Amino acid sequence: MTSRTPRDSRLRLVPRQPIAAARRAVANRGSRPAPRPPAGTPAPAELARQARCGLIGAVRVARWAADECGRGARPRPGEGGGLAGTTAERAAAALGLTARQVRSDWDRARLAGLVELHGDAARPGWRLTAWDRDDGAVLRGWVALFDAWSLAHPAPAGTDPTVAAEVVEAAPQLLSVMHLSAGPVAVPMLLDLLQQRVAEIRAERCEVPYGTPVPPPAPDPARPGDADPLPELLGWALEGLASVGALVMRGSGGPGAEAQLTPLGNWAVWVKLEQICVAAQSPAGNIELSAEAMLRGCADLTPGPARAEYRAWLAARPTRGALDELLDAARGDDALVRGLAFEALRAVGAAAEPAVRAVADEPGLRPYALLWLAEHEGRDPEQAAEVLTREEATWLWVDTAAAVADHGESRLLVRHLDSAVQGTVPGLLEEVRAVGHPRTVQVLVALAAAHPDPALAKAMRRAAFQVHTGGV
């Protein structure tokens, strides 16, 4: 807190956590008790052991890459993030594998977050460091690979990309049915479900105006002369999900073939269904709302339930569209929404990095983007603010104060003074006036009204008037 001498009041310097301060601007609501997984689900330690067994090759390649980085020879990714030819050959020779095996393991390591790409260089991800000691990190890495099964197991050559995308979009429904069945499911039944879901997807995409006669469906261009490409693509989807350890196939193909979720796959599907249920049970039904409305609906949740809502909202949308929508919400006038948007982007993880880097030059988003990138690259959250310049830190302080003023209590706004980087109140006011934040006047007026020290409140009102009139 400040002293009683307003003209040279020393501010206590504390770790700067602007987004956390913005969250404290609203009342917290009690969290929902942690749900229990279905009976028979192995303990997390056993699930993590199974995930480690399935990713032995990916971990081996990631550790080779870490050793290369330690020697100063950073592996260079090739086209699409895959391992470049000469680098793959070097890794194959070192590990006693074929170049094809190394490329496959590299892709799985990248999708699981064991390897991260930064520009034209690759380096080991933070998850690799925690791999042997953190079961939660292992399970999150496996779920990331599970979500990206269609990238780990590319579609057959010549497949129509539109039809393949429809199968990928329909896969969660097939997995949900397998989870609810709690046992093997016949492949013909899955094919019937896939055909129904793909038909629904195509009907939802139809944009024929109401009242216009609907023409008969044209033959599917994906496979001229073939009635339906979906049986082959169902096989591709099941093979892809089996390759990442989510299910196993029983039978030798044909009408008697069956598919059954593994314990890992069953647990992952349950987690995703639970996330959707959490969002659906929220007062506003956040999963169906726009990004801005979803963030406002999550503002009074504690961090754990809020992250579950973010993940459920993200799971219901294509990643690219969800990122664009979150960043558009962050560009709005509400500073609290801006801070929460970047919290939601943390739930996206590595997939959000290119989008966040792309907005790092926008003045209104730059401080948030730099903090996000610093934490993503492994900096401690307490030290991430070191990447900001003095001006950027001051801009962020004003933006967070605006969130507190709009959504919080007076005492929180007064307490926010303690998080300023300046050592004195006069120094803070001078830099706040110069930073050019659009909410500067409102923040200073709100601080003047809230602060119990009359002399300090007067100094803030004077500073607000100077900013309003364009004075110095």
C-alpha positions as CSV (number, residue, x, y, z in Angstrom):
1,M,0.0,0.0,0.0
2,T,1.1,3.6,-0.4
3,S,2.4,5.9,2.3
4,R,0.7,9.0,3.4
5,T,2.9,11.3,1.3
6,P,1.3,11.2,-2.1
7,R,3.9,13.1,-4.0
8,D,6.6,10.5,-3.3
9,S,4.6,7.4,-2.4
10,R,6.7,4.2,-2.8
11,L,4.8,1.4,-4.5
12,R,5.5,-2.1,-3.3
13,L,6.7,-4.0,-6.4
14,V,5.0,-7.4,-6.7
15,P,5.0,-10.1,-9.4
16,R,3.0,-8.8,-12.2
17,Q,0.1,-11.1,-13.2
18,P,-2.3,-8.8,-15.1
19,I,-4.6,-11.6,-16.4
20,A,-4.9,-13.0,-12.9
21,A,-5.7,-9.6,-11.6
22,A,-8.4,-9.2,-14.2
23,R,-10.0,-12.5,-13.1
24,R,-10.0,-11.3,-9.5
25,A,-12.2,-8.4,-10.7
26,V,-15.2,-10.6,-10.5
27,A,-16.6,-12.8,-7.8
28,N,-15.5,-16.5,-7.8
29,R,-18.1,-19.2,-7.9
30,G,-17.6,-22.6,-6.3
31,S,-16.2,-25.3,-8.5
32,R,-18.2,-28.4,-9.5
33,P,-17.0,-31.6,-7.8
34,A,-14.6,-33.5,-9.9
35,P,-16.5,-36.2,-11.8
36,R,-15.5,-39.8,-11.5
37,P,-14.6,-41.8,-14.6
38,P,-16.7,-44.8,-15.5
39,A,-16.3,-48.0,-13.5
40,G,-13.4,-50.1,-14.7
41,T,-11.3,-47.2,-15.9
42,P,-7.6,-47.7,-14.9
43,A,-6.0,-45.3,-12.5
44,P,-4.2,-42.3,-14.1
45,A,-0.8,-43.8,-13.3
46,E,-1.8,-46.9,-15.3
47,L,-3.2,-44.8,-18.2
48,A,0.0,-42.8,-18.3
49,R,2.0,-46.0,-18.4
50,Q,0.0,-47.2,-21.4
51,A,0.5,-43.8,-23.1
52,R,4.2,-44.0,-22.5
53,C,4.3,-47.5,-24.1
54,G,2.5,-46.2,-27.2
55,L,4.8,-43.3,-27.6
56,I,8.2,-45.0,-27.1
57,G,9.3,-44.2,-30.7
58,A,8.2,-40.6,-30.5
59,V,10.0,-40.1,-27.2
60,R,13.2,-41.7,-28.6
61,V,13.2,-39.3,-31.6
62,A,12.4,-36.3,-29.4
63,R,15.4,-37.1,-27.1
64,W,17.6,-37.5,-30.1
65,A,16.5,-34.0,-31.2
66,A,17.2,-32.7,-27.7
67,D,20.7,-34.1,-27.8
68,E,21.2,-32.5,-31.2
69,C,20.1,-29.1,-29.8
70,G,22.5,-29.6,-26.8
71,R,25.4,-29.9,-29.3
72,G,24.2,-26.8,-31.1
73,A,23.0,-28.7,-34.2
74,R,19.3,-27.8,-34.3
75,P,17.2,-30.3,-36.4
76,R,15.7,-28.5,-39.4
77,P,12.0,-29.3,-40.2
78,G,11.1,-29.9,-43.8
79,E,7.9,-29.1,-45.6
80,G,4.8,-29.2,-43.4
81,G,6.9,-29.6,-40.3
82,G,8.2,-33.1,-41.1
83,L,11.8,-34.1,-40.7
84,A,14.0,-32.9,-43.6
85,G,15.7,-35.6,-45.7
86,T,19.3,-35.3,-44.6
87,T,18.2,-34.8,-41.0
88,A,16.0,-37.9,-41.1
89,E,18.9,-39.9,-42.5
90,R,21.2,-38.7,-39.7
91,A,18.5,-39.6,-37.1
92,A,18.0,-43.0,-38.7
93,A,21.7,-43.8,-38.6
94,A,21.9,-42.7,-34.9
95,L,18.8,-44.6,-33.8
96,G,19.2,-47.8,-35.9
97,L,15.9,-47.2,-37.7
98,T,14.8,-46.6,-41.3
99,A,14.2,-43.0,-42.5
100,R,10.5,-43.8,-42.9
101,Q,10.3,-45.0,-39.2
102,V,12.1,-41.9,-38.1
103,R,9.7,-39.6,-40.0
104,S,6.7,-41.3,-38.6
105,D,8.0,-41.1,-35.0
106,W,8.9,-37.4,-35.6
107,D,5.4,-36.6,-36.7
108,R,3.9,-38.3,-33.6
109,A,6.4,-36.5,-31.4
110,R,5.4,-33.2,-32.9
111,L,1.7,-33.8,-32.6
112,A,2.1,-35.0,-29.0
113,G,4.0,-31.8,-28.0
114,L,7.3,-33.6,-27.4
115,V,8.9,-31.5,-30.2
116,E,8.1,-27.9,-31.0
117,L,8.7,-26.0,-34.1
118,H,9.9,-22.4,-33.9
119,G,10.4,-20.8,-37.3
120,D,12.8,-22.9,-39.3
121,A,14.2,-24.8,-36.3
122,A,12.9,-27.5,-34.0
123,R,13.6,-28.0,-30.3
124,P,12.4,-30.3,-27.6
125,G,9.0,-29.4,-26.0
126,W,8.5,-28.8,-22.3
127,R,6.5,-32.0,-22.2
128,L,9.6,-34.1,-22.9
129,T,11.3,-32.7,-19.8
130,A,8.3,-33.8,-17.7
131,W,7.7,-37.1,-19.5
132,D,9.2,-39.5,-16.9
133,R,7.8,-37.8,-13.8
134,D,4.5,-36.1,-14.7
135,D,1.6,-38.5,-15.6
136,G,-0.7,-35.5,-16.3
137,A,1.8,-34.2,-19.0
138,V,2.0,-37.7,-20.5
139,L,-1.8,-38.0,-20.8
140,R,-2.2,-34.5,-22.2
141,G,0.4,-35.3,-24.8
142,W,-1.3,-38.6,-25.8
143,V,-4.7,-36.8,-26.0
144,A,-3.1,-34.2,-28.3
145,L,-2.0,-37.1,-30.6
146,F,-5.4,-38.7,-30.3
147,D,-7.1,-35.5,-31.5
148,A,-4.7,-35.3,-34.5
149,W,-5.1,-38.9,-35.6
150,S,-6.0,-37.9,-39.1
151,L,-2.6,-36.1,-39.4
152,A,-0.7,-39.0,-37.9
153,H,-2.3,-41.4,-40.4
154,P,-2.9,-39.5,-43.7
155,A,-5.8,-40.4,-45.9
156,P,-5.3,-42.8,-48.8
157,A,-3.9,-41.2,-52.0
158,G,-6.6,-39.9,-54.3
159,T,-9.2,-39.4,-51.6
160,D,-11.4,-36.4,-52.0
161,P,-10.3,-33.9,-49.2
162,T,-13.9,-32.8,-48.7
163,V,-15.1,-36.4,-48.0
164,A,-12.1,-37.1,-45.8
165,A,-12.9,-33.9,-43.8
166,E,-16.5,-35.1,-43.4
167,V,-15.3,-38.4,-42.0
168,V,-13.0,-36.7,-39.6
169,E,-15.9,-34.5,-38.4
170,A,-18.1,-37.5,-38.0
171,A,-15.5,-39.6,-36.0
172,P,-16.4,-38.1,-32.6
173,Q,-20.0,-39.5,-32.9
174,L,-18.6,-42.9,-33.7
175,L,-16.3,-42.8,-30.8
176,S,-19.1,-41.7,-28.5
177,V,-21.2,-44.7,-29.6
178,M,-18.3,-47.0,-28.9
179,H,-17.8,-45.5,-25.5
180,L,-21.5,-45.8,-24.5
181,S,-21.5,-49.4,-25.9
182,A,-18.8,-50.4,-23.4
183,G,-17.7,-53.2,-25.6
184,P,-16.9,-54.2,-29.2
185,V,-19.1,-52.6,-32.0
186,A,-19.6,-54.2,-35.4
187,V,-18.0,-52.4,-38.3
188,P,-21.2,-52.5,-40.4
189,M,-23.0,-50.7,-37.6
190,L,-20.3,-48.0,-37.5
191,L,-20.6,-47.7,-41.3
192,D,-24.3,-47.1,-41.0
193,L,-23.7,-44.4,-38.3
194,L,-21.0,-42.8,-40.5
195,Q,-23.3,-42.6,-43.5
196,Q,-26.1,-41.0,-41.5
197,R,-23.7,-38.5,-39.9
198,V,-22.1,-37.5,-43.2
199,A,-25.6,-37.1,-44.7
200,E,-26.4,-34.7,-41.8
201,I,-23.2,-32.8,-42.3
202,R,-24.0,-32.3,-46.0
203,A,-27.5,-31.2,-45.2
204,E,-26.3,-28.7,-42.6
205,R,-23.9,-27.3,-45.2
206,C,-26.7,-26.8,-47.8
207,E,-27.3,-23.2,-48.6
208,V,-30.3,-23.5,-51.0
209,P,-32.8,-20.6,-50.2
210,Y,-36.1,-21.6,-48.7
211,G,-38.7,-22.3,-51.3
212,T,-36.2,-23.2,-54.1
213,P,-36.7,-26.7,-55.5
214,V,-33.9,-29.0,-54.4
215,P,-32.2,-30.7,-57.3
216,P,-31.5,-34.5,-57.0
217,P,-28.1,-35.3,-55.5
218,A,-25.3,-35.5,-58.1
219,P,-23.1,-38.6,-58.2
220,D,-20.3,-38.4,-55.7
221,P,-17.2,-37.1,-57.6
222,A,-14.8,-38.6,-55.0
223,R,-15.0,-42.0,-56.7
224,P,-16.3,-42.1,-60.3
225,G,-17.9,-45.4,-61.0
226,D,-18.0,-46.3,-57.3
227,A,-21.2,-46.0,-55.3
228,D,-19.8,-44.9,-52.0
229,P,-16.2,-44.1,-50.8
230,L,-17.3,-44.2,-47.1
231,P,-16.6,-47.9,-46.4
232,E,-12.9,-47.4,-47.4
233,L,-12.7,-44.1,-45.4
234,L,-14.2,-45.8,-42.4
235,G,-11.4,-48.3,-42.6
236,W,-8.9,-45.5,-42.8
237,A,-10.4,-43.8,-39.7
238,L,-10.4,-47.0,-37.7
239,E,-6.8,-47.7,-38.7
240,G,-5.8,-44.2,-37.8
241,L,-7.4,-44.4,-34.4
242,A,-5.9,-47.8,-33.8
243,S,-2.4,-46.5,-34.8
244,V,-2.5,-43.9,-32.0
245,G,-3.7,-46.5,-29.5
246,A,-7.3,-45.4,-29.1
247,L,-9.0,-48.6,-30.3
248,V,-8.3,-52.2,-31.4
249,M,-9.8,-54.1,-34.3
250,R,-11.1,-57.7,-33.9
251,G,-11.8,-60.0,-36.7
252,S,-10.1,-60.2,-40.2
253,G,-12.4,-57.7,-41.9
254,G,-15.7,-58.2,-43.6
255,P,-19.1,-58.3,-41.9
256,G,-17.8,-59.9,-38.7
257,A,-15.1,-57.2,-38.0
258,E,-15.5,-55.3,-34.7
259,A,-13.8,-52.3,-33.1
260,Q,-13.4,-51.7,-29.4
261,L,-11.9,-48.7,-27.5
262,T,-8.8,-49.3,-25.5
263,P,-8.7,-48.1,-21.9
264,L,-6.9,-45.0,-23.1
265,G,-9.4,-44.3,-25.8
266,N,-12.4,-45.0,-23.5
267,W,-10.9,-42.6,-20.9
268,A,-10.2,-39.9,-23.6
269,V,-13.7,-40.0,-25.0
270,W,-15.2,-39.8,-21.5
271,V,-13.1,-36.7,-20.7
272,K,-14.3,-35.0,-23.9
273,L,-18.0,-35.9,-23.2
274,E,-17.6,-34.6,-19.7
275,Q,-16.2,-31.3,-20.9
276,I,-19.2,-30.9,-23.2
277,C,-21.6,-31.7,-20.4
278,V,-19.9,-29.2,-18.1
279,A,-20.4,-26.5,-20.7
280,A,-24.0,-27.6,-21.4
281,Q,-24.8,-27.4,-17.7
282,S,-23.5,-23.8,-17.4
283,P,-26.2,-21.2,-16.9
284,A,-25.7,-19.6,-20.4
285,G,-25.0,-22.8,-22.3
286,N,-21.5,-21.5,-23.2
287,I,-20.7,-24.2,-25.8
288,E,-23.2,-22.7,-28.3
289,L,-22.4,-19.0,-27.8
290,S,-20.0,-16.7,-29.6
291,A,-16.5,-16.4,-28.3
292,E,-17.2,-13.1,-26.5
293,A,-20.4,-14.3,-24.9
294,M,-18.6,-17.6,-23.9
295,L,-15.8,-15.6,-22.2
296,R,-18.3,-13.4,-20.4
297,G,-20.1,-16.5,-19.2
298,C,-16.8,-17.9,-17.9
299,A,-15.7,-14.7,-16.1
300,D,-17.1,-15.7,-12.7
301,L,-15.7,-19.3,-12.8
302,T,-12.6,-20.3,-11.0
303,P,-9.7,-21.2,-13.3
304,G,-10.3,-25.0,-13.4
305,P,-13.9,-25.0,-14.4
306,A,-13.2,-22.1,-16.8
307,R,-10.5,-24.1,-18.6
308,A,-13.0,-27.0,-18.9
309,E,-15.5,-24.6,-20.6
310,Y,-12.8,-23.3,-22.9
311,R,-11.9,-26.8,-24.0
312,A,-15.5,-27.8,-24.6
313,W,-16.1,-24.7,-26.6
314,L,-13.0,-25.3,-28.6
315,A,-13.8,-29.0,-29.2
316,A,-17.0,-28.0,-30.9
317,R,-15.3,-25.8,-33.5
318,P,-12.6,-26.0,-36.2
319,T,-9.4,-24.8,-34.7
320,R,-8.7,-22.0,-37.2
321,G,-12.2,-20.5,-36.9
322,A,-12.1,-20.7,-33.0
323,L,-8.7,-18.9,-33.0
324,D,-10.0,-16.1,-35.2
325,E,-13.1,-15.7,-33.1
326,L,-11.2,-15.5,-29.8
327,L,-8.8,-12.9,-31.3
328,D,-11.7,-10.9,-32.6
329,A,-13.2,-10.9,-29.1
330,A,-9.8,-9.8,-27.7
331,R,-9.8,-6.8,-30.0
332,G,-13.0,-5.4,-28.4
333,D,-13.4,-2.7,-25.8
334,D,-13.7,-5.0,-22.8
335,A,-10.3,-5.5,-21.2
336,L,-11.6,-8.4,-19.1
337,V,-12.7,-10.3,-22.2
338,R,-9.3,-9.5,-23.7
339,G,-7.5,-11.2,-20.8
340,L,-9.8,-14.2,-20.8
341,A,-9.4,-14.6,-24.5
342,F,-5.7,-15.2,-24.0
343,E,-6.5,-17.6,-21.2
344,A,-8.7,-19.6,-23.6
345,L,-5.8,-19.5,-26.1
346,R,-3.7,-21.2,-23.5
347,A,-6.1,-24.1,-23.6
348,V,-5.5,-24.4,-27.4
349,G,-1.8,-24.9,-26.8
350,A,0.8,-25.1,-29.6
351,A,-1.8,-24.9,-32.3
352,A,-2.4,-21.3,-31.4
353,E,1.2,-20.1,-31.6
354,P,1.1,-19.0,-35.3
355,A,-2.1,-17.0,-34.7
356,V,-0.7,-15.4,-31.6
357,R,2.6,-14.4,-33.3
358,A,0.6,-12.9,-36.1
359,V,-1.2,-10.4,-33.7
360,A,1.9,-9.6,-31.7
361,D,2.4,-6.3,-33.7
362,E,-1.1,-5.1,-32.9
363,P,-0.7,-2.5,-30.1
364,G,-3.9,-3.5,-28.3
365,L,-2.9,-7.2,-28.2
366,R,0.9,-7.0,-28.2
367,P,1.5,-7.2,-24.4
368,Y,-0.9,-10.2,-24.0
369,A,0.6,-11.9,-27.0
370,L,4.2,-11.5,-25.8
371,L,3.3,-12.9,-22.4
372,W,1.5,-15.8,-24.0
373,L,4.5,-16.6,-26.2
374,A,6.9,-16.3,-23.3
375,E,4.9,-18.8,-21.2
376,H,4.5,-21.1,-24.2
377,E,8.3,-21.1,-24.7
378,G,8.8,-22.3,-21.2
379,R,9.3,-19.1,-19.1
380,D,7.9,-19.1,-15.6
381,P,4.7,-17.1,-15.4
382,E,6.1,-15.0,-12.6
383,Q,9.0,-14.0,-14.9
384,A,7.2,-13.8,-18.2
385,A,6.6,-10.0,-17.8
386,E,10.3,-9.4,-18.3
387,V,9.7,-9.7,-22.1
388,L,7.7,-6.5,-22.0
389,T,9.2,-3.0,-22.4
390,R,8.4,-0.4,-19.8
391,E,5.8,1.2,-22.1
392,E,4.1,-2.2,-22.8
393,A,4.0,-3.1,-19.1
394,T,2.4,0.3,-18.4
395,W,-0.1,-0.1,-21.2
396,L,-1.0,-3.6,-19.8
397,W,-1.4,-2.1,-16.3
398,V,-3.9,0.4,-17.6
399,D,-5.8,-2.2,-19.5
400,T,-6.0,-4.5,-16.5
401,A,-7.1,-1.5,-14.4
402,A,-9.9,-0.9,-16.9
403,A,-11.0,-4.5,-16.4
404,V,-11.0,-4.1,-12.7
405,A,-12.9,-0.8,-12.9
406,D,-15.5,-2.2,-15.2
407,H,-16.1,-5.5,-13.3
408,G,-14.6,-5.3,-9.8
409,E,-14.8,-3.6,-6.5
410,S,-13.1,-0.3,-5.4
411,R,-10.7,-2.1,-3.1
412,L,-9.4,-4.3,-5.9
413,L,-8.7,-1.2,-8.0
414,V,-6.8,0.4,-5.1
415,R,-4.9,-2.8,-4.6
416,H,-4.0,-2.9,-8.3
417,L,-1.6,0.1,-7.6
418,D,0.7,-2.4,-6.0
419,S,1.3,-4.2,-9.3
420,A,2.6,-1.2,-11.2
421,V,6.3,-1.3,-12.4
422,Q,6.9,2.3,-11.4
423,G,8.4,3.0,-8.0
424,T,6.4,6.1,-7.2
425,V,2.9,7.4,-7.8
426,P,4.1,10.5,-9.6
427,G,6.2,8.3,-11.9
428,L,3.2,6.0,-12.5
429,L,1.0,9.0,-13.4
430,E,3.6,10.4,-15.7
431,E,4.0,7.2,-17.7
432,V,0.3,6.4,-17.6
433,R,-0.4,9.8,-19.2
434,A,2.2,9.2,-21.9
435,V,1.2,5.6,-22.8
436,G,-1.9,6.6,-24.8
437,H,-4.3,3.9,-23.6
438,P,-7.9,4.8,-24.7
439,R,-9.2,4.1,-21.2
440,T,-6.7,6.2,-19.3
441,V,-9.1,8.9,-18.3
442,Q,-11.7,6.5,-17.0
443,V,-9.1,4.5,-15.1
444,L,-7.6,7.6,-13.4
445,V,-11.1,8.9,-12.5
446,A,-12.1,5.5,-11.0
447,L,-8.8,5.4,-9.0
448,A,-9.4,8.9,-7.7
449,A,-12.9,8.0,-6.6
450,A,-11.8,4.8,-4.9
451,H,-8.6,5.8,-3.2
452,P,-8.9,6.8,0.5
453,D,-5.9,9.2,0.4
454,P,-7.4,12.7,-0.5
455,A,-4.0,14.1,-1.8
456,L,-3.3,11.1,-4.0
457,A,-6.9,11.1,-5.3
458,K,-6.5,14.8,-6.2
459,A,-3.3,14.0,-8.1
460,M,-5.1,11.4,-10.1
461,R,-8.0,13.7,-10.9
462,R,-5.5,16.3,-12.1
463,A,-3.8,13.7,-14.3
464,A,-7.1,12.6,-15.7
465,F,-8.0,16.2,-16.6
466,Q,-4.6,16.7,-18.3
467,V,-5.1,13.6,-20.4
468,H,-8.7,14.6,-21.3
469,T,-7.6,18.1,-22.3
470,G,-4.4,17.0,-24.1
471,G,-2.2,18.8,-21.5
472,V,1.1,17.6,-20.1
